[in-house]
Amino acid sequence: MSRPVEIAPSVLPADYSKLGAECVALQDAGVDRIQWDVMDGVFVPNLTFGPDVIASIRPHVDVVFEAHLMVVEPDRLLHRYVEAGCGIVIVHAEACTHLHRTLAHIAELGATPGVALNPHTPANVISHVRDLLGMVLVMTVNPGFGGQAYIGTMEPKIAEVASLLEGFDCDIEVDGGIGPDTVAGAAAAGANVLVSGSALYRDPAGLEHAVTDLRQRAEAARA
């Protein structure tokens, strides 16, 4: 059975002076998840959200929070982001010396384990941890900044991940440059969770229209 399409906005383009209200607005617009792009200024050249910021917003919205940890030594931080209310924790394969152990630890903490693959990282990295995964995130930009252009050559990689995950209970997420012009290609290749940031916020018709439009385009592409 085909997994349902889910829209998971990144809050990178949000107004940080009213971040709680921005998350409420996303929930009201019909999103399925909210993704927190956690950057440490080392693994990627940017610095963003600590666990205390996320924890302060958790009581105000009901949708699932996922932490995308773009950090070195993610093992030191896993418990903090789970305690902050993130039901899904995604680590980068490139940052994990012992990926199997890290994913198992996320599950032990009570969260869904996910692994992210940078554009240069081959899909078969997940081959020996598939039984531990609840999600694979295929990066369609190089991580670190919002607003980058979609790398369309990642679509065969999305399809390869989908093939590797046949028979496993696992979502496939894409992140980077997802908007009205690119979402169909990612969805047709096999992704069912679509992360979008800049495209959602710049829709002149507003967030609710942007979320509905992306969902409809993705569902049509997967039909």
C-alpha positions in Angstrom: 0.0 0.0 0.0 1.2 3.5 -0.9 2.2 5.6 2.1 0.2 8.8 2.6 1.7 12.1 1.4 2.8 14.3 4.3 3.8 18.0 4.1 6.6 18.8 6.6 7.5 22.5 6.5 10.9 23.7 7.6 10.7 26.8 9.9 13.9 28.2 8.6 12.1 31.0 6.7 9.8 31.8 9.7 9.8 35.1 11.6 11.9 34.1 14.7 10.6 37.0 16.7 7.2 35.1 16.8 8.2 31.5 16.3 5.4 30.1 18.4 2.7 31.9 16.4 4.4 30.8 13.2 4.1 27.2 14.2 0.5 27.6 15.2 -0.1 29.1 11.7 1.5 26.1 10.1 -0.7 23.8 12.0 -3.7 25.8 11.1 -2.7 25.6 7.4 -2.9 21.8 7.6 0.7 20.6 7.8 1.4 17.0 8.9 4.7 17.7 10.7 7.0 20.5 11.5 10.7 20.0 10.8 13.4 21.7 12.9 16.6 22.1 11.0 19.2 21.9 13.8 22.5 23.3 12.6 25.7 23.5 14.7 27.9 25.8 12.6 30.4 22.9 12.2 28.7 20.1 10.2 27.1 22.8 8.2 28.0 26.5 8.0 25.0 27.8 9.9 23.6 27.9 13.5 20.0 27.4 14.4 17.7 25.9 17.0 18.6 24.5 20.4 16.3 22.1 22.3 15.1 24.7 24.7 13.6 26.8 21.8 11.8 23.7 20.5 10.6 22.7 24.0 9.1 26.2 24.6 6.9 25.8 21.5 5.9 22.2 21.9 2.9 22.9 24.2 1.3 25.2 21.7 0.9 22.8 18.7 -0.2 19.2 18.3 1.5 18.2 15.1 4.6 15.9 15.2 7.9 17.6 15.5 11.0 16.2 13.8 14.5 17.2 14.5 16.9 17.1 11.5 20.2 17.1 13.3 22.8 18.6 11.0 25.5 18.4 13.7 28.7 16.6 14.5 28.5 14.0 17.3 24.7 13.8 17.3 24.8 11.1 19.9 25.5 13.8 22.6 22.3 15.6 21.7 19.7 12.9 21.0 18.1 12.9 24.4 17.8 16.7 24.5 15.8 16.8 21.3 13.6 13.9 22.3 13.0 15.5 25.7 12.1 18.8 23.8 9.2 17.0 22.1 10.6 15.7 18.8 8.9 12.5 18.0 11.2 11.9 15.0 15.0 12.4 15.1 17.0 12.4 11.9 20.8 12.0 12.0 23.2 12.3 9.1 24.9 9.1 8.0 28.0 11.2 7.3 28.2 12.4 11.0 27.7 9.0 12.6 30.7 6.8 13.3 28.4 4.0 14.5 25.1 4.6 12.7 23.5 1.3 13.8 24.1 2.2 17.5 22.9 5.8 17.0 19.6 4.7 15.4 19.0 2.1 18.1 19.6 4.7 20.7 17.0 7.0 19.2 14.5 4.2 19.3 15.4 3.4 22.9 14.6 7.1 23.8 11.1 6.6 22.4 11.5 8.5 19.1 11.3 7.3 15.5 14.9 7.0 14.0 15.7 8.6 10.7 18.8 8.9 8.6 19.6 11.7 6.2 21.8 11.3 3.1 23.7 14.2 1.6 23.6 14.5 -2.2 27.0 12.8 -2.6 26.2 9.9 -0.2 25.1 6.7 -2.0 21.7 5.2 -1.2 23.2 1.8 -0.3 24.5 3.3 3.0 21.1 2.3 4.5 21.3 -1.3 3.4 22.4 -2.7 6.8 20.3 -0.5 9.0 16.9 -0.7 7.2 15.4 -2.7 10.1 16.0 0.2 12.5 14.7 3.0 10.3 11.3 4.8 10.4 12.4 7.3 7.8 15.1 8.0 5.2 15.7 11.6 4.2 17.2 12.2 0.8 18.7 15.7 0.6 18.0 17.4 -2.6 20.3 20.3 -1.7 23.5 20.4 0.2 22.5 21.1 3.8 23.1 24.3 5.6 20.9 27.0 4.2 17.3 27.5 3.1 16.2 28.7 -0.3 18.6 26.6 -2.4 17.8 25.2 -5.9 16.5 21.6 -6.1 19.0 19.1 -7.4 16.9 17.1 -9.9 19.6 14.5 -10.4 18.7 13.1 -6.9 15.5 11.7 -8.2 17.1 8.4 -9.3 18.6 8.2 -5.9 15.1 8.6 -4.3 13.9 5.7 -6.5 16.9 3.6 -5.4 16.1 4.3 -1.7 12.5 3.3 -2.4 13.6 0.0 -3.9 15.9 -0.7 -1.0 13.0 -0.1 1.4 10.5 -2.4 -0.2 9.0 -4.5 2.6 10.1 -2.2 5.3 7.9 0.2 7.3 9.7 3.4 6.4 8.8 6.8 5.1 10.9 8.5 2.4 11.4 12.2 2.9 13.0 14.8 0.6 14.3 18.1 1.7 15.7 21.0 -0.4 14.1 23.1 -3.1 10.7 21.5 -2.9 8.0 23.7 -4.4 5.2 23.6 -7.0 7.6 23.0 -9.8 9.7 20.2 -8.2 7.4 18.3 -5.8 5.9 16.1 -8.5 9.4 14.8 -9.6 10.3 13.9 -6.0 7.0 12.3 -5.3 7.0 10.3 -8.5 10.4 9.0 -7.6 9.1 7.6 -4.4 9.1 10.3 -1.7 6.0 10.6 0.5 7.1 13.2 3.0 7.9 16.5 1.4 9.8 19.2 3.3 9.3 22.7 2.0 10.3 26.0 3.4 10.8 29.0 1.2 8.2 27.9 -1.3 5.5 27.7 1.3 6.2 31.1 2.8 6.4 32.9 -0.5 3.1 31.7 -1.9 1.0 34.9 -2.4 -2.2 33.0 -1.6 -0.9 32.1 1.8 0.2 29.0 3.8 -3.0 27.0 3.6 -3.1 27.3 -0.2 0.6 26.4 -0.4 0.2 23.3 1.7 -2.9 22.1 -0.2 -1.3 22.8 -3.5 1.9 20.8 -2.7 -0.2 17.9 -1.3 -2.4 17.7 -4.4 0.6 17.8 -6.7 2.4 15.1 -4.8 -0.6 12.9 -4.6 -1.2 13.2 -8.3 2.4 12.3 -9.1 2.2 9.2 -6.9 -1.2 8.1 -8.2 
